[in-house]
Each structure stands twice: as structure tokens, then as C-alpha cells.
Amino acid sequence: MNKTDNISSLSTHMKTIGAQAREAAWSMMSITTEQKNAALLAAADNIRARCDDILTINQIEVAAAVKRGLTESFRDRMTLTVDRIEAICHALVEISTVDDPVGQTIAAWSRPNGLNIERVRVPIGVIAVIYESRPNVTVDAAAIGLKAGNAIILRGGSECIETSNTLFRAFRQALIEHELSEQAVQFIETTDREAVGALLSGLDNRVDLIIPRGGKSLVARVQQEARVAVLSHLDGICHVYLDRDADVEKAVSITVNSKMRRTGVCGAAETLLIDRAQLNKLWPPVAAALREKECELRGDATLRNLDPMVTPATLEDWQTEYLAPIISIAVVDGVEGAISHIKQYSSGHTEAIVTENSASAEQFVSSVDSAIVLHNASTQFADGGEFGLAAEIGIATGRLHARGPVGVEELTTYKNIVRGDGQIRP
């Protein structure tokens, strides 16, 4: 079989997947909350039962990633442990406890002509999730999509294809056990990049939404080529601003946690901003704590005048999502200076201010227009579980439909139901 035949065969296969997903999406509209929750709990049991097999497969793939020279942060994202598998199962249980948004009335009103109008939540339909190194996304996406009543098409990265596939099969078995359509969650087993192109085409208008979860090149490709709606973020260039009225102990702990808790997550701080008025007070303890954690420091000229051991920062540093133990530091003039820097360089993901001044905090949270803005808390709280959403598919930084953690409710839309008594329009 030549390459043209392969592409043709893959195209046919992908369109079949799309057709099956659309049919499953119709069936999902009539299932009950109890059915959804029972399947989610069964999926957690299935994954726990297969924990040893999942770990064995994952260890083989992580070892292959080491041989290929993939970065430590990338390998961390693809690595599963007993605790991480238990966290996946716990998320399934948590999602089962989240209120089912489908059928909820968002608003209701009556018109002078007697028409009664309701705006009611409904599933989006068919959602394709394209992701790279995180096998847990397999389960999170399937579970959140199921709870919201959608059909989900999963396309995981080649580095973790077998780990993700094993998790998927455990999840799909739960659908079968509870007599739900097994096509409600489908996994694309091929690593052929043409499969992604097929998803981006919309599979003959059968895909309603695409959610990319991965590196900059993947997200950029999806945003550029997709012929259907996309829910995503491109970069996580997150900032922590230490105000002149910051508590020093909070400044140290929040900065270190924001940067170093897990450097490879999108909510990790990449730039630290410090108010010039308290630079001499704030920087020494913050610098000592970051250096103790072996974080590389890159600062502007003002900071380097105070601390020559800091590496000079370039324009590229303010625009870089390191996903590594590196942080860039800029000295700014108060809240307005911090806001100005963030407006220029932020990716719209997550920003934090550390201050005991309520007026400064309010100015910051009101003026910074990112998806998540925090006061006196770590940027690593940019997470659906920490928001009480049980789990998330990702953080949306666009301005339409959803912003911030994308959980169950964010995977619904609405329809308008109009009830009358014979009214006609004059």
C-alpha cells in the first residue's frame, strides 16, 4: 500500500470515528445523571484494578523518552506513579459529585405577548481533545466530557500513546458496563500526524469544538488550521507582583511556590515583578529562597545593580514560558508599573499580586485582564481541581465562551425554549 492509499484509508477511518461520535452525542442527550455518575465511579474502579499494568507500560514509555533526550519537565508531565494514578481516580469520584449542568435553567422570562422563554444548558456535542505528554488528560477529558453529556474524541501524544490507550480502555469498559454508548469516548490509536489534520478539518462538520492541550507548536497549529471552534491557551507566561506593601514572609512563600512547586505546569510563574519602593527589603529574602531551590535568576539592570550575581535578562526572557527552574525579574514602579508590564508581556493566563494594601489589590485585580487573577495566593492555584471543579481539561485564555479552568459546566452551551399558546407574529 502506497502513501496515498494510507492517507485515504486514514481519512475514511477518521470520518467513521466522526460519524460514530455524532451518533453517540445524540444518545448522550437522553442519559441520566445517575448513569453518568455510575460510569464515572466504575471507571475509577477499573483504573485502580489495572494500576500495575498502567505503571509498567508507563515506565517503558518514560524510559524511551529518556533515551530520546526529552526534557525533564516533559518527562515529568508524562510520568505516572501510584499517587498520580490515585489522583486520577479521585478526580473521577469528584467529578461524579459535581452538579450535572445539563438541563439547568440559566434564565427565564416572559414577554408581553404571553410567550415564556427559558435558556437551558445542553451539551456542546462532539469535542475533540488533542494533547501531548499528559496521560491523565485521557481520563480527565473523557470524564468531564461524559458528565457534560458530550461525545469525546481523544488524540494523545506518541510519547505516551500506550499509557493513554490503557487508561482509555479502562474508562471505556465502564461505559459498556453501564450500557452507555462505547462510542461516546473514542481514542485515536495511530500516531500519524495526518489524524490531527483530519480532526482539524472537522470530520465533515461532525466536530463541534477542539481543545488542544500541549506545547506551543501543537496549540499554534490547532489555532491556525482548525475549521471549527477552538478552546485553548497558547502560552502560560504568568506573573507574580510583589507590592511595596507586601508581607515579606508571604512574598517569599508565594514566589517560591508559584515558580518551583512544579515548574512544568502552565500556572507556574515565569516573571517576578518587584516594586522599586521596597526592592532592598523584598529582594534579599526572595533571592535567597529561590537560590536555595536552585532556580536560575535573570533580572533587569536595576536588579543587577543591587545583585550582580543575577544573569542579565533580555527582551526574549519577558516573552518566554520557561517551564523550567528559571525566572525573570523586573523592577517596576508600583501597581501601575506592574500592570503596564503585564499588559505588554502577559499571555492572559494567570497573574498574582502580593500586598496587604486592599486598594492596591483592587486596582490590580480590576485592571489586569487575564483569565485568572489572584491576591496573596500562588499562581499554581490555576487548576480546575483547586477551583472546586473536580478536574479540568485545560485553562482557556480566550475571550469567548469560557475563561480559566475548563470543567464540566464549561463544556456545555445552551438552547432557548419558547412556550406559547397559539401566538403568531404580526
N, C-alpha and C positions, 0 to 999 in steps of 0.2 A: 504493500500500500504506500503510495507516494504522499508527499506533504499535503498536496491539495485534497487528497482523499481524507487524510487525517483531520484537516480543518473542517471539511464538510461533515464528517462524522461527528466531530465535537459540537459543531453548530446545531446539528439535529438533536444531539443528546441534551444540550443546554436548553433548547426550545421545549423539549419534553419536560424537563425539570420545571420550566416556567409554567407550562400548561398544568402540570400537577400541582404546583404551588397555588395557582389561581383557583383551581377546583377545591383545594384544601381550605383556602381562605374563605370561600363561600360556606363550607361546612363548619368552620370555626365560629361563625357568627351566631350559631344556634346552641353552642355548648354552654353548660352552666359553670358558674364559679366553682361549685363543688367538684366538677370533673377536672377543671384546670388544677385546682389545689391538690387533688388526689394524685394526679400525674406528676406534679412537681415533687411531692413527698416520695413517691415511688422512684423517681429519678435520683433523688438523694440516696435512697437505699441501694439502688443499683450501682451507683458510683462508689459508695463505700465498700460494697461487696467486691468490686473489681480494683480496689486500691493498689494491691500488689502488682497486678498486671500493668496498670497505668504507670506506676513508678518505674517498672522495668523498661517499658517502651520509652518513657521519657528520658531515662538515664542514657539509653543508647543514642537518642537524638541530641542530647546535650553534649555527649562525648564527641559526636560528629561535628557539632558546632565549634567545639574547642579546636579540633583538628583543622577546621576551615579558617580559624583565626577570627571568628566573630567576637565583637566587643563584649566586655564583661557585663555591661548594662543590658545588652541584647540577650545574653545567656541567662541573666537573672530573670528577665521577663518570661523566658520560655521554660524555666526550671520549675518543676513541681516537687513538693515534699509532702509528707504525711499531713503536716499542719495546713499546707496550702490546699490540699485536696479536701480536708475537713472544712476549710473556709468556703470552698465551692459548694459543698453540701449544706453548710449552714446558710449560705445565701439562698439556696433553693427553698429551704424551710422558711426563711424570712420573706421571700417573695410570695410564698403561699399565704402569708398573713397580711400582705398588703391589700388594701381595699381594691376590689375589681372596678376599674373606671368605666368599663363598657356598660352602657345603658344609663349612666348617671346623667341627670338633667343639669346642664350648665346654667341655663337661664330659661325663663318662661314669662310670656307677656301676652296681653290681649289687645286687639285692635278695635277701634270704634265700630267697625262693621261686624263684630262678633267673632272674627277669626281668633283662635287660640294657637299660639306659636310656642314650640319648645325647641331648644337647642340641646341635642343629646349626643353623648360621646359614643363613638363607634371605632372599630379597628381601622388602621390605615389600609391594611390589605396584605400585599406581598412585599416583604422587606428583605433586601439582600445585604448581608453584612460581610464585608471584605476586610480581613485582618491578617496580621503577620505573626508575631512571635508569642503571643499570649494564648496558651491553650485554654485558660479559664474563660476567655471570651466565648468559646464554643458553647459553654453551658449558660453563661450569663445572658447571651443574646437569645438562645433558644428559650430560656425560662421567661425572660421579660417579654419576648415576643408572644409566647404562649399565653401568659397572663393577660396581655392586652388584646388577645384574640386574633393575632396575625399569623400568617404563614411566613416562615423564615427560611431563606436560602443562605447557607454558610459556606464561605470560601476562606479556609485558613492558609497560613503561610507554609511553604515547603519544608522549612526547618523543623516544624512541629506537626507535620501532616498526620503521622501515625498516632501521636498522643491525642490530637484533637479528634481524630476519627474514632478512637476508642471511647473517648468521653461522649461523642455524639451517639454512638451505638448504645451506650448505657442509657442515654436520655431517650432515644427513640423506642427502646424496649418498654419504657414507662408509658409511652403513648399507646403502644399496642396493647399493653396490659389493661389499660382503661378505655379501650375501644374508641380511641381518637384516631383521626387520620394520620397514618405514619408519614404522609407527605406534607404534614403541617410544618415539619422541620426536616430539611434536606441538607446533605453535606456533599460538596463537590470534591471528589477524591483525587481528581487529576491535579497535578502541579503545573500543567500547561498554562502559560500566561494568556493564551487565547480565551481561556474560560473567563478571565476577568473582563476581557474585551466584550465577550458575549453578554455578561451581566450589565456592563455599562450601556449596552445598546438598548436594554430594557426588555429583551426577550419577547419581541412582538407586543410591546405595551402591556406585558403582564407583571412587570416590576413597578411598584409604586414609589419606593424610596430606597436609596442606597446609603449605607452607613459605613464609611471606611474607618478602620482602627489600626493605625500603624505609623510608619515613618513618613517623613516629609515627601519623599518621592512617590509613595503609594497614594497619599492623600491628594497631592498635586495632580497626579494622573486622573484620579477619580473626578476631581473637580473640573478638570479640563475636558474630559472625554464623555462624561455621563450625559445621557439623553433623558434622564429622569431626575427627580429631585434628589439632592444630596444633603445629609445632615452630618457635619464634621467640624473638626478644627485642624488647622494646618500646623501650627506651632504652639508650644506651651512656654512662651517667654514670660515668665511670672516674676513679679517684683515684690520685695519687702521694703517698706519705707520706715526708717527709724526717725521719728519726730523729735523735736527739741524737748518735748515733754514726755518722752518715753521713759518708762521704768527700766532701769538698766538690766535687772535680772530678767524681765520679760523680753527685752531686746535681744539678750544673748540666747535664751532658750528658744524663742520663736525663730530667730535667724538660723540657728543650727538645725533645728528640726525641719524647717522649711527647705533647707538645702540638702541636708545629709541623711534624713531618715531613710529615704530611698531616692537616690539621685536619678534613677532611670524612669521615673513616672512623670506624666505631663504636668502634674501640680507642683513639681519641685521648683523652688526659687532659682532663677538664673542670674538675677541682678539685685544687688542690695543698694538702696539709696539712703544716705545719711544726711540729716540736717546739719548744715555748716555751723549753726549756733552751738551745737553740742558735740561736735566732732571729737574734740580732745577727750571728752568724758566717755562717749559711747564706743569709739573705735577700739581702744586697747583691750577691753574685756571681750568684745565680739571677735576681734582678730585672734586673740589667744585661744578662744573656744573653737574657732574654725580650724586653726592650725593644729590643734590637738587632734581633730578629726581628720587631719591630712587633706584638707581642702586647699586647692590652689587658688590664690588670690590675685585678681587682675584689677588694678584701680586707675583712676584718672590722675592728672597731675597734682591736684590739690591733696589727694590722699597720699600720694607718693612723697610729697614734701614732708608729711607727718611720719610716714612709714616707708622708707626707701626699699625695704625688703619686698614690697608688693611689686608684681610684674606690671609693666605699663599696659593699660587697656587700649584697644584700637576701636575704630568705628564698628568693625565686624563683631566685637565682643557684645556690644549692646543689642545686636541683632541675632545672636546665636542662642539656640536651645542646646546647651551642652549635654544634658542627660549623663552627666559625669561629675565627679567631685571638683568642680571648677565654678567659681562665682566671680562676676564682675561687680565692681563697686564704684558708684559715682557720688560725689558730694553735691548737694543741691541746697537751694535757698528756700527753706521752709516747705509748707504744704504745696504752695503754688509751683515751686520748682520741681517737686516730686511729680505732681500732676502733669506738668509740661513734659518731663522726661518720659513718663508712661504713655502719654498721648503720641509721642513721636516713635517709641520703640515697642510698645506692648503688642502682643498678638491677640489681645482681647480675651485671654483665658482667666487668669486669677491674679489679683493684687491684694496686698495686705498693708495696713498701717499699724504701727505700734506707738501708742500715745495714751496718756492719761488725760488729755485735753479733749473734752467732748465736742467742743466747737470745731477743732481741727479734724477730729474723726468724722464729724458730719460733713464737713467740706470735702473730705477725701472720698467718702462713700457716695456722696451725691454727684461729684464731678468726674470720678473715674468710671468709664463706661465699659467695663469688662463683664464677662458672664458671671464671675464670682468676685466679690469684694469683701474683704474681712477686716475686722478691727480687733486687734490684740489676740490674734489666733494664727496658727501656722497655715501656710498655703497648702500643705499636704492634706488639709480637710476638704480639698477639692475632689470629692469622691461621693458617689451615689450612696454607698453604704453609710458614710458619715452624715449624709443629709437625711437619713432615715428612709431612703428609697429601697433598702434591702440590697440592691445591686444596680449597676449601670452598664450601658453599652459603651458610653464614652461621654466626653464633655463637648457640648455644642457651643461654638463661639460665634455663630452667625446671628443674624438679627431677626430671622423669621422662624416661626413655629415653636422652636424650643431653644433655650439658652441654659448653659450649665449642665449638670448631670442629667443624662437621658435615662430615665427609668420607665416604669410601666405606663404612667399617665402620658408621658411624652411620646409614646408610640400609639397614641390614639388621635383621631381627628373628631369631627362632629358632623351631624346632619341636622337639618331643620325639619321638624314635623309640624305640619299645619293642619289643624282640625276645624272644620266648618260645619254649617248646617244648610247647605244649598246656596251659599253666596256665589255670585258671579260678578266679574269686574265690569263696571260700566264703561 
